[in-house]
Amino acid sequence: MSENSKNMTAAARQELLHTPEGVRDIYGKEYGRKIAVIAAVREQMRLFGYEDIQTPTFEFFDVFSREIGTTPSRELYKFFDKEGNTLVLRPDFTPSVARCAAKYYMDDTQPLRFCYQGSAFCNTSNLQGKLKESTQMGAELVNDGSAWADAEMIALLIESLRHTGLVNFQISIGNAGYFKGICAEAGIDRETERALREHISGKNYFAAERLLIERGIPEKEREQLLNVTEFIGSADALDQAKATAGNERSMEALRRLEAIYQILEEYGLSNYVSFDLSMLNRYDYYTGVIFKGYTYGVGDAIATGGRYDTLLSHFGKNADAIGAMIQVDSLLEALRRQNIEVATQPEAVWIEYTPETYREALQKAQSLRAQGTAVVLHRSAT
């Protein structure tokens, strides 16, 4: 083999050691911390009565279609099966769980509680350092449209974050109904509402105002839509918003937020929440209360969630539902940056042996393992 061929072969082997852009290996102590955080969250979900559910990593394209209001098609990993069906790697668990609930619990009317964990995939280059494959954990409560269900989901999220060791965080709560009520009053069509929501959620208020002017929206309604950014903070923000709300749907959204806050006070968790009526989610299937969890050390939300009372109807089941999702990787980064220790499994005990001492070492290792202690049997070099 020539020297050039050897160099090319070495370069090819080196290339194989790398992962594609947007994914990474997690191993050793870092992975041990991740497993510990997942276990802490999962235990809280169990304590709230949520049962594990596992949906496929890939689904038919229509499960995440534009009509359902989930991730844009350009951001999906798409491929074909041998029958020519278009499949996608899931970008989001909620539509998959909704499909599953409609398939297996079509006639059930009692509340259904599911929890999940796994990888989600987002095929976009505008990630600001985020991974294209992320680990998500979440819970979904189906067949309950009450404020008590909303408060339960937010309380579950708060308790889950607390039991990972996180202390300083805030759950910011809004209500999609408030914004949708103003849009309906102004006669805004769905496409304009979608574009406006994207501008406001991206804090691009100049673009939002320009869009409203171009669409000929009257000044009063323009001010109402742009002023949603002023109603942020404590429960007092809800009173301020009620003074300007001019339609029943927006008023009902504000009353719902007040009811949720009162229930969270009963939980003793109201100090973890604030309100933000400018909060809008990129997913169009949210219909009511929406929320995001924020903490120090990471630039984006570590948790999101909300009510999606029309999503299951796309799969043939009319049912109210609400869910919450934790971005595990972002949560781990926040814990690391805040120097919060995560309780992991103790390191294994090493027992060295020689051929002459192997039987004795093995007996000791078996005894310790029977007591729950991890043991590495290590052959001595001497």
Residue pairs with C-beta under 8 A, 6 or more apart in sequence:
1 9
19 25
21 132
22 127
22 131
22 132
22 133
23 131
23 132
23 133
24 131
26 34
29 344
32 344
32 345
33 332
33 335
33 342
33 344
34 135
34 328
34 332
35 344
36 342
36 343
36 344
36 345
37 164
37 328
37 331
37 332
37 335
37 342
38 117
38 135
38 137
38 328
40 160
40 163
40 164
40 165
41 137
41 160
41 163
41 164
41 326
41 328
42 115
42 117
42 137
43 163
44 156
44 159
44 160
44 163
45 115
45 137
45 139
45 156
45 160
46 115
48 113
48 139
48 152
48 156
48 159
49 113
50 113
50 114
50 115
50 139
50 156
51 113
51 114
51 115
52 114
52 115
52 116
53 97
53 100
53 114
53 115
53 116
54 116
54 118
55 90
55 93
55 96
55 97
55 99
55 100
55 116
56 90
56 96
57 89
57 90
57 118
57 119
58 79
58 87
58 88
58 89
58 90
59 87
59 88
59 90
59 95
59 96
59 99
60 85
60 86
60 87
60 88
61 76
61 78
61 85
61 86
61 87
61 88
62 68
63 88
63 95
63 96
63 99
64 70
64 71
64 76
64 88
64 90
64 91
64 92
64 95
65 73
66 72
66 73
67 314
68 95
68 284
68 285
68 311
68 314
69 283
69 284
69 285
69 311
70 91
70 92
70 94
70 95
70 283
70 284
70 285
71 91
71 92
71 122
71 283
74 123
74 124
75 91
75 122
75 123
75 124
76 88
76 89
76 91
76 123
77 88
77 89
77 121
77 123
78 86
78 87
78 88
79 86
79 87
79 88
80 86
80 87
81 87
89 121
90 96
90 120
90 121
91 120
91 121
91 122
92 120
92 283
93 116
93 118
93 120
93 136
93 138
93 325
94 138
94 140
94 283
94 285
94 308
94 311
94 323
94 325
95 285
95 311
97 114
97 116
97 140
97 323
98 140
98 142
98 308
98 311
98 312
98 314
98 315
98 321
99 315
101 112
101 114
101 140
101 142
101 312
101 315
101 317
101 319
101 321
102 312
102 315
102 316
102 317
102 319
103 315
105 112
105 142
105 317
106 316
106 317
108 143
109 143
110 143
111 141
111 142
111 143
111 144
111 149
112 140
112 141
112 142
112 143
113 139
113 140
113 141
113 142
114 139
114 140
114 142
115 137
115 138
115 139
115 140
116 136
116 137
116 138
116 139
116 140
117 135
117 136
117 137
117 138
117 328
118 135
118 136
119 133
119 134
119 135
119 136
120 133
120 134
120 135
120 136
121 132
121 133
122 130
122 132
122 134
123 132
124 132
128 299
128 300
130 300
131 329
134 327
134 328
134 329
134 330
135 327
135 328
135 329
136 325
136 326
136 327
136 328
137 160
137 325
137 326
137 328
138 305
138 323
138 324
138 325
138 326
139 153
139 156
139 323
139 324
140 321
140 322
140 323
141 149
141 152
141 153
141 321
141 322
141 323
142 312
142 319
142 320
142 321
143 319
143 320
143 321
144 320
144 321
144 322
145 307
145 309
145 320
147 256
147 259
147 260
147 263
148 263
149 320
149 322
150 256
150 260
150 263
150 288
150 289
150 307
150 322
151 260
151 263
151 264
151 267
153 305
153 322
153 323
153 324
154 171
154 173
154 260
154 264
154 269
154 273
154 291
154 305
154 324
155 264
155 267
155 269
156 324
157 171
157 291
157 293
157 303
157 305
157 324
157 326
158 171
158 269
158 272
158 273
159 269
160 326
161 169
161 293
161 295
161 302
161 303
161 326
161 331
164 331
164 335
164 342
165 335
165 340
165 341
165 342
165 343
166 295
166 331
166 334
166 335
166 338
166 340
167 340
168 295
168 296
168 338
169 272
169 293
169 294
169 295
169 302
170 272
170 273
170 274
170 293
170 294
170 295
171 272
171 273
171 274
171 291
171 292
171 293
171 294
171 303
172 273
172 274
172 275
172 276
172 279
172 291
172 292
172 293
172 294
173 257
173 260
173 273
173 274
173 275
173 276
173 279
173 289
173 290
173 291
174 257
174 275
174 276
174 277
174 278
174 279
174 280
174 289
174 290
174 291
175 253
175 254
175 256
175 257
175 277
175 288
175 289
175 290
176 253
176 280
176 281
176 286
176 287
176 288
176 289
176 290
176 306
176 307
177 249
177 250
177 252
177 253
177 256
177 287
177 288
178 228
178 241
178 245
178 249
178 250
178 253
178 254
178 277
179 197
179 200
179 225
179 228
179 277
179 280
180 193
180 249
180 287
181 245
181 247
181 248
181 249
181 250
181 251
181 252
181 253
182 221
182 224
182 225
182 228
182 246
182 247
182 250
183 193
183 196
183 225
184 247
184 249
185 221
185 224
185 246
185 247
185 250
186 217
186 218
186 221
186 222
186 224
186 225
188 196
188 215
188 217
192 211
192 215
194 284
195 211
196 208
196 211
196 212
196 225
197 280
197 282
198 282
199 205
199 207
199 208
199 211
200 208
200 225
200 228
200 229
200 278
200 280
201 278
201 279
201 280
201 281
201 282
205 226
205 229
208 225
208 226
209 222
209 226
212 221
212 222
212 225
212 226
213 222
217 225
224 244
224 246
227 244
228 277
228 278
229 278
230 240
231 237
231 238
231 240
231 241
231 275
231 276
231 277
231 278
232 274
232 275
232 276
232 277
232 278
233 274
233 275
234 274
234 275
235 258
235 261
235 275
237 275
237 276
237 277
238 254
238 257
238 258
238 261
238 275
241 250
241 254
241 277
242 251
242 254
245 251
245 254
253 288
256 288
256 289
257 275
257 289
260 289
261 270
261 273
264 270
264 272
264 273
279 290
279 291
279 292
280 290
281 290
281 304
281 306
285 308
285 310
285 311
286 306
286 307
286 308
287 307
287 308
287 309
287 310
288 306
288 307
288 309
288 322
289 306
289 307
289 322
290 304
290 305
290 306
290 307
291 303
291 304
291 305
291 306
291 324
292 301
292 303
292 304
292 305
293 301
293 302
293 303
293 304
293 326
294 301
294 302
295 302
295 334
295 338
296 334
296 337
296 338
297 333
297 334
297 336
297 337
297 338
298 330
298 333
298 334
298 337
300 330
301 327
301 330
302 326
302 327
302 330
302 331
302 334
303 324
303 325
303 326
303 327
303 331
304 324
304 325
304 327
305 322
305 323
305 324
305 325
306 322
306 323
307 320
307 321
307 322
308 321
308 322
308 323
309 319
309 320
309 321
311 321
312 318
312 319
312 321
313 319
332 342
335 342
345 374
346 373
346 374
347 374
348 374
348 375
348 376
349 368
349 373
349 374
349 375
349 376
350 375
350 376
350 378
351 361
351 364
351 365
351 375
351 376
351 377
351 378
352 361
352 378
352 379
352 380
353 360
353 361
353 362
353 377
353 378
353 379
353 380
354 379
354 380
354 382
361 377
362 377
365 375
365 377
368 375
369 375
